[in-house]
């Protein structure tokens, strides 16, 4: 019996079970998500219902922002066409369900990586593409300069965000009374804030800056300088499809590595033709191995960079100092410039 059990186990490990045909090793299972995306001819990408700097329709109805461009770049990596993406706006409370049910293929929606989300929701989180922390948005004439001055206040919150927990823990730790006012959508929060139904809005500082930039008179509002949590953003995909997870993870990494090498949307075509740098040749598909690893065309990263640029280019035009949101790179600068953004080696 022991020998038969050993033989059966060995057969599984070798990929063959007697009488049942070949059993594919996990690494050889075709990516169901990639197959579905290719068959459909469009990437279904979850984004916010509207946060300036991350994902917000412009006057022509075109989605703009960091998350929106990350969706476009992924479509370019798969199809060599950044327009082959369907944007699905999702509230904070609905976003992860949309991933696990297959309503969307990937979520780029200013969403924080946490242990509970990674272990209990049927999700996998990819490479970190943005570092943030929670703060408070208050009226500029309120004379509130520190969060400790918010004791007794009514605080607006978005349902289904980490900010609900962080805010409650902050006021509890400092033994401050407060009243939460929770909404599902950002427009509802901002309406309540402008109407005076709440004294402050607690959210990630980048989202607060984006929301502030969309107000009629942004100067009437201030984001407090303190940060009360760690909020690293990543894309999220369903568990169980390792190749799709690899595609999303390494696509994000490729945009970061492009900035590290000084590869831009403007020079990427010339570099692909002339470079002798082994890392750049791999990244741009001159040699095909990176595409082979994740079942994409050798030029997948080249197509993405040519379409949306490197990480820094996307950041600068969507949320950076010269955009209407006006966020300095700070922790989202490259590690070589004092930031936290770092590409895992692609070799």
ROFITI-926261 format. One record per residue (C-alpha): residue in three letters; x, y, z; residue number from 1; chain. Coordinates in nm, 3 decimals. Example, Ala and Ser with C-alpha at 12.3 -4.5 7.8 and 13.67 -1.06 7.14 Angstrom:
BEGIN
SITE  aa  c1  c2  c3  i  ch
SITE  ALA  1.230  -0.450  0.780  1  A .
SITE  SER  1.367  -0.106  0.714  2  A .
//
This chain:
BEGIN
SITE  aa  c1  c2  c3  i  ch
SITE  UNK  0.000  0.000  0.000  1  A .
SITE  UNK  0.283  0.237  0.079  2  A .
SITE  UNK  0.445  0.170  -0.258  3  A .
SITE  UNK  0.117  0.222  -0.443  4  A .
SITE  UNK  0.058  0.551  -0.256  5  A .
SITE  UNK  0.410  0.662  -0.338  6  A .
SITE  UNK  0.364  0.574  -0.705  7  A .
SITE  UNK  0.036  0.766  -0.717  8  A .
SITE  UNK  0.196  1.073  -0.559  9  A .
SITE  UNK  0.493  1.045  -0.793  10  A .
SITE  UNK  0.255  1.025  -1.087  11  A .
SITE  UNK  0.089  1.348  -0.978  12  A .
SITE  UNK  0.421  1.521  -0.940  13  A .
SITE  UNK  0.530  1.404  -1.284  14  A .
SITE  UNK  0.203  1.518  -1.437  15  A .
SITE  UNK  0.056  1.173  -1.515  16  A .
SITE  UNK  -0.205  0.968  -1.332  17  A .
SITE  UNK  -0.260  0.616  -1.463  18  A .
SITE  UNK  -0.572  0.589  -1.671  19  A .
SITE  UNK  -0.657  0.962  -1.659  20  A .
SITE  UNK  -0.417  1.122  -1.907  21  A .
SITE  UNK  -0.176  1.407  -1.835  22  A .
SITE  UNK  -0.219  1.638  -1.540  23  A .
SITE  UNK  -0.074  1.981  -1.612  24  A .
SITE  UNK  0.163  2.133  -1.358  25  A .
SITE  UNK  0.036  2.465  -1.220  26  A .
SITE  UNK  0.288  2.667  -1.418  27  A .
SITE  UNK  0.156  2.519  -1.744  28  A .
SITE  UNK  -0.212  2.598  -1.689  29  A .
SITE  UNK  -0.329  2.854  -1.944  30  A .
SITE  UNK  -0.427  3.190  -1.797  31  A .
SITE  UNK  -0.804  3.184  -1.796  32  A .
SITE  UNK  -0.821  3.560  -1.747  33  A .
SITE  UNK  -0.577  3.638  -2.026  34  A .
SITE  UNK  -0.766  3.404  -2.259  35  A .
SITE  UNK  -1.094  3.570  -2.166  36  A .
SITE  UNK  -0.955  3.921  -2.217  37  A .
SITE  UNK  -0.813  3.828  -2.558  38  A .
SITE  UNK  -1.134  3.657  -2.664  39  A .
SITE  UNK  -1.342  3.957  -2.554  40  A .
SITE  UNK  -1.104  4.198  -2.725  41  A .
SITE  UNK  -1.109  4.449  -2.440  42  A .
SITE  UNK  -0.969  4.478  -2.086  43  A .
SITE  UNK  -1.227  4.538  -1.812  44  A .
SITE  UNK  -1.060  4.769  -1.561  45  A .
SITE  UNK  -1.215  4.880  -1.232  46  A .
SITE  UNK  -1.157  5.243  -1.128  47  A .
SITE  UNK  -1.309  5.487  -0.879  48  A .
SITE  UNK  -1.638  5.662  -0.940  49  A .
SITE  UNK  -1.439  5.984  -0.973  50  A .
SITE  UNK  -1.124  6.099  -0.790  51  A .
SITE  UNK  -0.921  6.377  -0.954  52  A .
SITE  UNK  -0.567  6.263  -1.023  53  A .
SITE  UNK  -0.658  5.893  -1.019  54  A .
SITE  UNK  -0.968  5.839  -1.233  55  A .
SITE  UNK  -1.215  6.107  -1.337  56  A .
SITE  UNK  -1.397  6.165  -1.667  57  A .
SITE  UNK  -1.310  6.491  -1.841  58  A .
SITE  UNK  -1.557  6.711  -2.026  59  A .
SITE  UNK  -1.538  6.476  -2.327  60  A .
SITE  UNK  -1.619  6.176  -2.109  61  A .
SITE  UNK  -1.263  6.040  -2.130  62  A .
SITE  UNK  -1.118  5.893  -1.813  63  A .
SITE  UNK  -0.807  6.072  -1.686  64  A .
SITE  UNK  -0.571  6.004  -1.398  65  A .
SITE  UNK  -0.300  5.775  -1.268  66  A .
SITE  UNK  -0.526  5.471  -1.236  67  A .
SITE  UNK  -0.691  5.535  -1.572  68  A .
SITE  UNK  -0.354  5.549  -1.749  69  A .
SITE  UNK  -0.238  5.234  -1.572  70  A .
SITE  UNK  -0.545  5.062  -1.719  71  A .
SITE  UNK  -0.460  5.194  -2.066  72  A .
SITE  UNK  -0.099  5.083  -2.039  73  A .
SITE  UNK  -0.204  4.731  -1.944  74  A .
SITE  UNK  -0.436  4.719  -2.246  75  A .
SITE  UNK  -0.142  4.827  -2.463  76  A .
SITE  UNK  0.076  4.552  -2.314  77  A .
SITE  UNK  -0.186  4.292  -2.409  78  A .
SITE  UNK  -0.329  4.429  -2.735  79  A .
SITE  UNK  -0.074  4.691  -2.846  80  A .
SITE  UNK  -0.370  4.929  -2.827  81  A .
SITE  UNK  -0.435  5.149  -2.520  82  A .
SITE  UNK  -0.794  5.214  -2.629  83  A .
SITE  UNK  -0.899  4.853  -2.580  84  A .
SITE  UNK  -1.008  4.908  -2.222  85  A .
SITE  UNK  -1.352  4.933  -2.063  86  A .
SITE  UNK  -1.355  5.148  -1.751  87  A .
SITE  UNK  -1.587  5.024  -1.476  88  A .
SITE  UNK  -1.647  5.288  -1.205  89  A .
SITE  UNK  -1.685  5.125  -0.864  90  A .
SITE  UNK  -1.761  5.250  -0.515  91  A .
SITE  UNK  -1.520  5.159  -0.237  92  A .
SITE  UNK  -1.768  4.910  -0.092  93  A .
SITE  UNK  -1.826  4.734  -0.426  94  A .
SITE  UNK  -1.473  4.728  -0.571  95  A .
SITE  UNK  -1.339  4.400  -0.432  96  A .
SITE  UNK  -1.658  4.205  -0.499  97  A .
SITE  UNK  -1.631  4.315  -0.862  98  A .
SITE  UNK  -1.285  4.154  -0.873  99  A .
SITE  UNK  -1.380  3.823  -0.713  100  A .
SITE  UNK  -1.701  3.780  -0.917  101  A .
SITE  UNK  -1.521  3.843  -1.245  102  A .
SITE  UNK  -1.710  4.163  -1.327  103  A .
SITE  UNK  -1.368  4.319  -1.389  104  A .
SITE  UNK  -1.032  4.172  -1.485  105  A .
SITE  UNK  -0.821  4.404  -1.271  106  A .
SITE  UNK  -0.875  4.680  -1.017  107  A .
SITE  UNK  -0.667  4.997  -1.038  108  A .
SITE  UNK  -0.860  5.204  -0.785  109  A .
SITE  UNK  -0.643  5.381  -0.525  110  A .
SITE  UNK  -0.678  5.070  -0.307  111  A .
SITE  UNK  -0.458  4.993  -0.007  112  A .
SITE  UNK  -0.273  4.668  0.040  113  A .
SITE  UNK  -0.358  4.510  0.377  114  A .
SITE  UNK  -0.313  4.164  0.528  115  A .
SITE  UNK  -0.688  4.103  0.560  116  A .
SITE  UNK  -0.754  4.195  0.198  117  A .
SITE  UNK  -0.473  3.971  0.080  118  A .
SITE  UNK  -0.577  3.669  0.288  119  A .
SITE  UNK  -0.955  3.672  0.333  120  A .
SITE  UNK  -1.116  3.822  0.023  121  A .
SITE  UNK  -0.997  3.591  -0.254  122  A .
SITE  UNK  -0.764  3.859  -0.390  123  A .
SITE  UNK  -0.400  3.905  -0.480  124  A .
SITE  UNK  -0.233  4.245  -0.464  125  A .
SITE  UNK  0.037  4.337  -0.713  126  A .
SITE  UNK  0.335  4.570  -0.711  127  A .
SITE  UNK  0.299  4.889  -0.505  128  A .
SITE  UNK  0.256  5.187  -0.736  129  A .
SITE  UNK  0.169  5.464  -0.490  130  A .
SITE  UNK  0.247  5.538  -0.124  131  A .
SITE  UNK  0.008  5.749  0.079  132  A .
SITE  UNK  -0.127  5.809  0.430  133  A .
SITE  UNK  -0.457  5.918  0.580  134  A .
SITE  UNK  -0.528  6.281  0.669  135  A .
SITE  UNK  -0.818  6.523  0.713  136  A .
SITE  UNK  -0.966  6.789  0.485  137  A .
SITE  UNK  -1.094  7.096  0.670  138  A .
SITE  UNK  -1.208  7.448  0.588  139  A .
SITE  UNK  -0.914  7.686  0.563  140  A .
SITE  UNK  -1.085  7.936  0.793  141  A .
SITE  UNK  -1.157  7.673  1.061  142  A .
SITE  UNK  -0.824  7.743  1.236  143  A .
SITE  UNK  -0.774  7.367  1.267  144  A .
SITE  UNK  -0.408  7.289  1.218  145  A .
SITE  UNK  -0.382  6.949  1.386  146  A .
SITE  UNK  -0.610  6.648  1.403  147  A .
SITE  UNK  -0.621  6.667  1.783  148  A .
SITE  UNK  -0.832  6.979  1.739  149  A .
SITE  UNK  -1.108  6.772  1.577  150  A .
SITE  UNK  -1.242  6.636  1.905  151  A .
SITE  UNK  -1.622  6.661  1.911  152  A .
SITE  UNK  -1.638  6.696  1.532  153  A .
SITE  UNK  -1.852  6.517  1.276  154  A .
SITE  UNK  -1.625  6.340  1.028  155  A .
SITE  UNK  -1.734  6.236  0.678  156  A .
SITE  UNK  -1.608  5.895  0.561  157  A .
SITE  UNK  -1.637  5.670  0.258  158  A .
SITE  UNK  -1.791  5.331  0.322  159  A .
SITE  UNK  -1.566  5.030  0.268  160  A .
SITE  UNK  -1.233  5.209  0.307  161  A .
SITE  UNK  -0.947  5.155  0.550  162  A .
SITE  UNK  -1.008  5.514  0.664  163  A .
SITE  UNK  -1.316  5.406  0.858  164  A .
SITE  UNK  -1.104  5.186  1.083  165  A .
SITE  UNK  -0.805  5.421  1.103  166  A .
SITE  UNK  -1.020  5.720  1.199  167  A .
SITE  UNK  -1.204  5.527  1.471  168  A .
SITE  UNK  -0.875  5.398  1.611  169  A .
SITE  UNK  -0.723  5.749  1.608  170  A .
SITE  UNK  -1.004  5.912  1.807  171  A .
SITE  UNK  -1.024  5.615  2.044  172  A .
SITE  UNK  -0.650  5.627  2.110  173  A .
SITE  UNK  -0.669  5.997  2.195  174  A .
SITE  UNK  -0.996  5.961  2.390  175  A .
SITE  UNK  -1.170  6.215  2.167  176  A .
SITE  UNK  -1.543  6.222  2.102  177  A .
SITE  UNK  -1.650  6.228  1.738  178  A .
SITE  UNK  -1.943  6.143  1.513  179  A .
SITE  UNK  -1.896  5.948  1.188  180  A .
SITE  UNK  -2.109  6.029  0.883  181  A .
SITE  UNK  -2.059  5.756  0.624  182  A .
SITE  UNK  -2.141  5.772  0.252  183  A .
SITE  UNK  -2.096  5.530  -0.037  184  A .
SITE  UNK  -1.974  5.782  -0.299  185  A .
SITE  UNK  -1.729  6.070  -0.302  186  A .
SITE  UNK  -1.979  6.314  -0.451  187  A .
SITE  UNK  -2.209  6.247  -0.156  188  A .
SITE  UNK  -1.926  6.317  0.087  189  A .
SITE  UNK  -1.830  6.642  -0.082  190  A .
SITE  UNK  -2.191  6.756  -0.092  191  A .
SITE  UNK  -2.224  6.693  0.282  192  A .
SITE  UNK  -1.893  6.868  0.351  193  A .
SITE  UNK  -1.986  7.180  0.152  194  A .
SITE  UNK  -2.330  7.188  0.316  195  A .
SITE  UNK  -2.171  7.186  0.660  196  A .
SITE  UNK  -2.309  6.848  0.764  197  A .
SITE  UNK  -1.958  6.742  0.864  198  A .
SITE  UNK  -1.658  6.935  0.991  199  A .
SITE  UNK  -1.395  6.731  0.807  200  A .
SITE  UNK  -1.343  6.454  0.555  201  A .
SITE  UNK  -1.105  6.173  0.654  202  A .
SITE  UNK  -0.937  5.993  0.365  203  A .
SITE  UNK  -0.600  5.930  0.204  204  A .
SITE  UNK  -0.416  6.258  0.155  205  A .
SITE  UNK  -0.386  6.214  -0.221  206  A .
SITE  UNK  -0.760  6.159  -0.257  207  A .
SITE  UNK  -0.826  6.461  -0.037  208  A .
SITE  UNK  -0.599  6.671  -0.258  209  A .
SITE  UNK  -0.781  6.546  -0.565  210  A .
SITE  UNK  -1.121  6.617  -0.411  211  A .
SITE  UNK  -1.003  6.963  -0.302  212  A .
SITE  UNK  -0.884  7.045  -0.656  213  A .
SITE  UNK  -1.234  6.978  -0.791  214  A .
SITE  UNK  -1.408  7.214  -0.548  215  A .
SITE  UNK  -1.529  7.556  -0.674  216  A .
SITE  UNK  -1.267  7.741  -0.465  217  A .
SITE  UNK  -0.990  7.495  -0.366  218  A .
SITE  UNK  -0.814  7.762  -0.155  219  A .
SITE  UNK  -1.108  7.753  0.087  220  A .
SITE  UNK  -0.999  7.406  0.198  221  A .
SITE  UNK  -0.684  7.260  0.355  222  A .
SITE  UNK  -0.543  6.908  0.383  223  A .
SITE  UNK  -0.379  6.875  0.725  224  A .
SITE  UNK  -0.005  6.794  0.698  225  A .
SITE  UNK  -0.015  6.502  0.943  226  A .
SITE  UNK  -0.038  6.141  0.823  227  A .
SITE  UNK  -0.200  5.877  1.040  228  A .
SITE  UNK  -0.158  5.553  0.850  229  A .
SITE  UNK  0.035  5.373  0.578  230  A .
SITE  UNK  -0.165  5.337  0.258  231  A .
SITE  UNK  0.034  5.158  -0.016  232  A .
SITE  UNK  -0.171  5.121  -0.335  233  A .
SITE  UNK  -0.156  4.831  -0.576  234  A .
SITE  UNK  -0.366  4.664  -0.841  235  A .
SITE  UNK  -0.588  4.375  -0.728  236  A .
SITE  UNK  -0.680  4.058  -0.918  237  A .
SITE  UNK  -0.861  3.736  -0.832  238  A .
SITE  UNK  -0.678  3.451  -0.666  239  A .
SITE  UNK  -0.624  3.132  -0.863  240  A .
SITE  UNK  -0.482  3.268  -1.189  241  A .
SITE  UNK  -0.110  3.299  -1.137  242  A .
SITE  UNK  -0.023  3.400  -1.492  243  A .
SITE  UNK  -0.268  3.691  -1.485  244  A .
SITE  UNK  -0.130  3.798  -1.148  245  A .
SITE  UNK  0.221  3.786  -1.296  246  A .
SITE  UNK  0.114  3.999  -1.594  247  A .
SITE  UNK  -0.035  4.273  -1.377  248  A .
SITE  UNK  0.250  4.268  -1.127  249  A .
SITE  UNK  0.532  4.278  -1.379  250  A .
SITE  UNK  0.356  4.529  -1.604  251  A .
SITE  UNK  0.351  4.774  -1.313  252  A .
SITE  UNK  0.715  4.696  -1.239  253  A .
SITE  UNK  0.810  4.750  -1.605  254  A .
SITE  UNK  0.682  5.110  -1.597  255  A .
SITE  UNK  0.893  5.176  -1.288  256  A .
SITE  UNK  1.200  5.014  -1.439  257  A .
SITE  UNK  1.152  5.225  -1.752  258  A .
SITE  UNK  1.182  5.540  -1.540  259  A .
SITE  UNK  1.488  5.400  -1.364  260  A .
SITE  UNK  1.656  5.358  -1.704  261  A .
SITE  UNK  1.539  5.693  -1.840  262  A .
SITE  UNK  1.315  5.526  -2.100  263  A .
SITE  UNK  1.034  5.761  -2.202  264  A .
SITE  UNK  0.746  5.762  -2.443  265  A .
SITE  UNK  0.955  5.989  -2.667  266  A .
SITE  UNK  1.278  5.785  -2.679  267  A .
SITE  UNK  1.155  5.427  -2.636  268  A .
SITE  UNK  1.142  5.350  -3.010  269  A .
SITE  UNK  1.498  5.470  -3.072  270  A .
SITE  UNK  1.629  5.290  -2.764  271  A .
SITE  UNK  1.473  4.963  -2.874  272  A .
SITE  UNK  1.661  4.990  -3.201  273  A .
SITE  UNK  1.999  5.113  -3.075  274  A .
SITE  UNK  2.059  5.013  -2.713  275  A .
SITE  UNK  2.326  4.762  -2.613  276  A .
SITE  UNK  2.219  4.759  -2.246  277  A .
SITE  UNK  2.113  4.403  -2.160  278  A .
SITE  UNK  1.841  4.510  -1.913  279  A .
SITE  UNK  1.685  4.755  -2.156  280  A .
SITE  UNK  1.699  4.500  -2.439  281  A .
SITE  UNK  1.510  4.251  -2.220  282  A .
SITE  UNK  1.256  4.510  -2.107  283  A .
SITE  UNK  1.181  4.635  -2.458  284  A .
SITE  UNK  1.157  4.288  -2.611  285  A .
SITE  UNK  1.470  4.294  -2.824  286  A .
SITE  UNK  1.534  3.962  -2.656  287  A .
SITE  UNK  1.206  3.775  -2.598  288  A .
SITE  UNK  1.239  3.606  -2.259  289  A .
SITE  UNK  1.032  3.845  -2.043  290  A .
SITE  UNK  0.732  3.814  -2.272  291  A .
SITE  UNK  0.773  3.438  -2.278  292  A .
SITE  UNK  0.766  3.425  -1.898  293  A .
SITE  UNK  0.416  3.576  -1.885  294  A .
SITE  UNK  0.274  3.456  -2.219  295  A .
SITE  UNK  0.274  3.797  -2.387  296  A .
SITE  UNK  0.431  3.934  -2.704  297  A .
SITE  UNK  0.804  4.013  -2.659  298  A .
SITE  UNK  0.723  4.383  -2.712  299  A .
SITE  UNK  0.460  4.397  -2.435  300  A .
SITE  UNK  0.649  4.646  -2.215  301  A .
SITE  UNK  0.764  4.847  -2.516  302  A .
SITE  UNK  0.403  4.882  -2.631  303  A .
SITE  UNK  0.292  4.994  -2.285  304  A .
SITE  UNK  0.570  5.253  -2.247  305  A .
SITE  UNK  0.517  5.383  -2.600  306  A .
SITE  UNK  0.147  5.429  -2.519  307  A .
SITE  UNK  0.146  5.583  -2.170  308  A .
SITE  UNK  0.510  5.653  -2.081  309  A .
SITE  UNK  0.709  5.546  -1.779  310  A .
SITE  UNK  0.585  5.566  -1.421  311  A .
SITE  UNK  0.720  5.917  -1.365  312  A .
SITE  UNK  0.563  6.050  -1.684  313  A .
SITE  UNK  0.224  5.914  -1.582  314  A .
SITE  UNK  0.258  6.054  -1.230  315  A .
SITE  UNK  0.365  6.399  -1.345  316  A .
SITE  UNK  0.084  6.454  -1.593  317  A .
SITE  UNK  -0.196  6.312  -1.377  318  A .
SITE  UNK  -0.123  6.399  -1.016  319  A .
SITE  UNK  0.220  6.566  -1.002  320  A .
SITE  UNK  0.327  6.919  -0.902  321  A .
SITE  UNK  0.227  7.074  -1.235  322  A .
SITE  UNK  -0.112  6.901  -1.252  323  A .
SITE  UNK  -0.425  7.050  -1.100  324  A .
SITE  UNK  -0.389  6.813  -0.803  325  A .
SITE  UNK  -0.034  6.935  -0.744  326  A .
SITE  UNK  0.126  6.651  -0.545  327  A .
SITE  UNK  0.503  6.643  -0.513  328  A .
SITE  UNK  0.663  6.305  -0.577  329  A .
SITE  UNK  0.768  6.267  -0.210  330  A .
SITE  UNK  0.766  5.896  -0.120  331  A .
SITE  UNK  0.655  5.822  -0.476  332  A .
SITE  UNK  0.989  5.928  -0.615  333  A .
SITE  UNK  1.238  5.667  -0.729  334  A .
SITE  UNK  1.449  5.512  -0.457  335  A .
SITE  UNK  1.755  5.674  -0.616  336  A .
SITE  UNK  1.592  6.014  -0.555  337  A .
SITE  UNK  1.499  5.952  -0.193  338  A .
SITE  UNK  1.159  5.788  -0.256  339  A .
SITE  UNK  1.016  5.439  -0.209  340  A .
SITE  UNK  0.946  5.347  -0.570  341  A .
SITE  UNK  1.171  5.056  -0.664  342  A .
SITE  UNK  1.155  4.808  -0.952  343  A .
SITE  UNK  1.220  4.445  -0.868  344  A .
SITE  UNK  1.489  4.318  -1.112  345  A .
SITE  UNK  1.342  4.192  -1.438  346  A .
SITE  UNK  1.573  3.912  -1.540  347  A .
//
